[in-house]
């Protein structure tokens, strides 16, 4: 094995250089005392750099790499992480566009693996991770407005029932589905290079539901185990945690009736006096009959906002996260000791008892309540990075919303007003720990390369990553494609000599920035819309995602737990009334449509219905495939006909076209058109 090179440290180098500069030691004596090569000391004396560096210089300088790291971290916070392959291709294109000398493979058009390994070694703040999938609905719903409204309602409940100093009265329940098999892929031992490494386990096993409940003090309520089936065997009651409740359902899931039983089960173990039960918005939880039962048991119900439980529910945040890990470990141990047995419902209880005691620890439970801000009550518990994915779907504020914006008691806005200058991810201000402290000073050796790269666009502004810090930019601007458009500058906006746009007076802020405060940055270009900023070539290399808005025929009514809400009788009365009103409106529309479709045929005297063929492009042409009523001069009654103004005949044809100007009708074959022609149609001879 070859000996390691450069066994001296950077402190040895500094001491040797300082000794030579003071004249106390010569280069030979300093090299002998500090074990640093004499030529190395001489080179550092000439350059003035005291930083230890081995090998060739990196292709990107320190400033560019630091800015690239900052963009990679910001992109990951948005829920759109960069893969190593994409990063290598992006760096290659950046070097090509800015004429940076490199030794990358021109055929593959991406940086090499050696460069990527060296880049990762130089920057320990980033690492290769396995990303978890996030539903787009969760990314959209977990925003500062929903979370602030959630904590505002919880504050009212805490004040009403005096829960700030009573953690034993704050409960959280949630169901956990557990399949009778291994949940995750396991790391096993096999022959190196083997292409077939299998672990025998059921892919689609039966599921058992476990309803767990804990309080903020760290106490665990005995679980409720729900098996699939119509009857319960006696062995299903054995080997469970003490006090567990065993029930059954047709599919093995929680139902309305089982949730009522669970409320009664909770009342036997809860603390004395009224308590608060926090749960998610599953359909079996939201029912008017449960309100009567909970009131009689002294349990106040609160439903979390939909699609936010991964950050706002203690059991999901801390306890159930380790459940599947402990389950797989116990199951593998069971299968190793009983290779001739299969995991059945009766043996399920043995593994559950061991797993339940490992995941339901006091530290896990209390940390879950602390991380979600329930106890101690802390609206600032949710970090700023958790709201980053919701910026891509932020809706623009209506006109006049800035002036009428409600003064919400947002915890982060209050912190900034009180003097806390913690940078927000929603602000464009560069954070010191990412933009300044992580950028090492450029020494004299690197000054030349830095000056040569100064004329090229910075990699910080070149990578087209959607910046979560643009709190005052609407999603339309933030997600706009790279199509160049001429920008119109208002009188308050002036263009600088560098091509950037600076603000001379107050720019109209968005509703989001108005509600949640402004950035602590002094950069005047932070408050400008993205469409007014100068775009660069990297938008073509890595375009920002575009939000696709689909047009739906009707607007869906919001769920009852669209926001966090206490479950009371008044809530269901209001919700049911809105449901009835929406049904009445739909019924009236259907009746009106049916009345418009009915007409009387003059020739036969029978009532018939019009049948229209769907328009390929309703803005450009109208294609009709059945009878069309026209008004004849001198007659007040509508007459049904297929009269064509081209052939002057009243005959039926497969399809007809209507002039967009004079509304005259023509047979398609008479004007030489087909169904594929979707352009705007006008009279061939001109409208009279």
Secondary structure as GFF3:
##gff-version 3
##sequence-region A 1 688
A	DSSP	alpha_helix	10	22	.	.	.	ID=ss1
A	DSSP	alpha_helix	27	34	.	.	.	ID=ss2
A	DSSP	alpha_helix	38	47	.	.	.	ID=ss3
A	DSSP	alpha_helix	62	77	.	.	.	ID=ss4
A	DSSP	alpha_helix	84	97	.	.	.	ID=ss5
A	DSSP	alpha_helix	113	122	.	.	.	ID=ss6
A	DSSP	alpha_helix	136	141	.	.	.	ID=ss7
A	DSSP	alpha_helix	144	161	.	.	.	ID=ss8
A	DSSP	three_ten_helix	167	169	.	.	.	ID=ss9
A	DSSP	beta_strand	170	179	.	.	.	ID=ss10
A	DSSP	beta_strand	207	215	.	.	.	ID=ss11
A	DSSP	beta_strand	220	228	.	.	.	ID=ss12
A	DSSP	three_ten_helix	234	237	.	.	.	ID=ss13
A	DSSP	beta_strand	245	249	.	.	.	ID=ss14
A	DSSP	alpha_helix	256	267	.	.	.	ID=ss15
A	DSSP	beta_strand	275	279	.	.	.	ID=ss16
A	DSSP	alpha_helix	288	297	.	.	.	ID=ss17
A	DSSP	beta_strand	299	303	.	.	.	ID=ss18
A	DSSP	alpha_helix	309	312	.	.	.	ID=ss19
A	DSSP	alpha_helix	314	314	.	.	.	ID=ss20
A	DSSP	pi_helix	315	319	.	.	.	ID=ss21
A	DSSP	alpha_helix	323	337	.	.	.	ID=ss22
A	DSSP	alpha_helix	345	359	.	.	.	ID=ss23
A	DSSP	alpha_helix	362	371	.	.	.	ID=ss24
A	DSSP	three_ten_helix	384	393	.	.	.	ID=ss25
A	DSSP	alpha_helix	411	417	.	.	.	ID=ss26
A	DSSP	alpha_helix	432	435	.	.	.	ID=ss27
A	DSSP	alpha_helix	444	454	.	.	.	ID=ss28
A	DSSP	alpha_helix	459	462	.	.	.	ID=ss29
A	DSSP	alpha_helix	475	478	.	.	.	ID=ss30
A	DSSP	beta_strand	493	495	.	.	.	ID=ss31
A	DSSP	beta_strand	501	503	.	.	.	ID=ss32
A	DSSP	alpha_helix	511	516	.	.	.	ID=ss33
A	DSSP	three_ten_helix	524	527	.	.	.	ID=ss34
A	DSSP	three_ten_helix	530	532	.	.	.	ID=ss35
A	DSSP	alpha_helix	538	541	.	.	.	ID=ss36
A	DSSP	beta_strand	565	566	.	.	.	ID=ss37
A	DSSP	alpha_helix	569	597	.	.	.	ID=ss38
A	DSSP	beta_strand	598	600	.	.	.	ID=ss39
A	DSSP	beta_strand	607	609	.	.	.	ID=ss40
A	DSSP	beta_strand	623	624	.	.	.	ID=ss41
A	DSSP	beta_strand	628	630	.	.	.	ID=ss42
A	DSSP	beta_strand	639	641	.	.	.	ID=ss43
A	DSSP	beta_strand	656	658	.	.	.	ID=ss44
A	DSSP	beta_strand	665	667	.	.	.	ID=ss45
A	DSSP	alpha_helix	668	671	.	.	.	ID=ss46
###
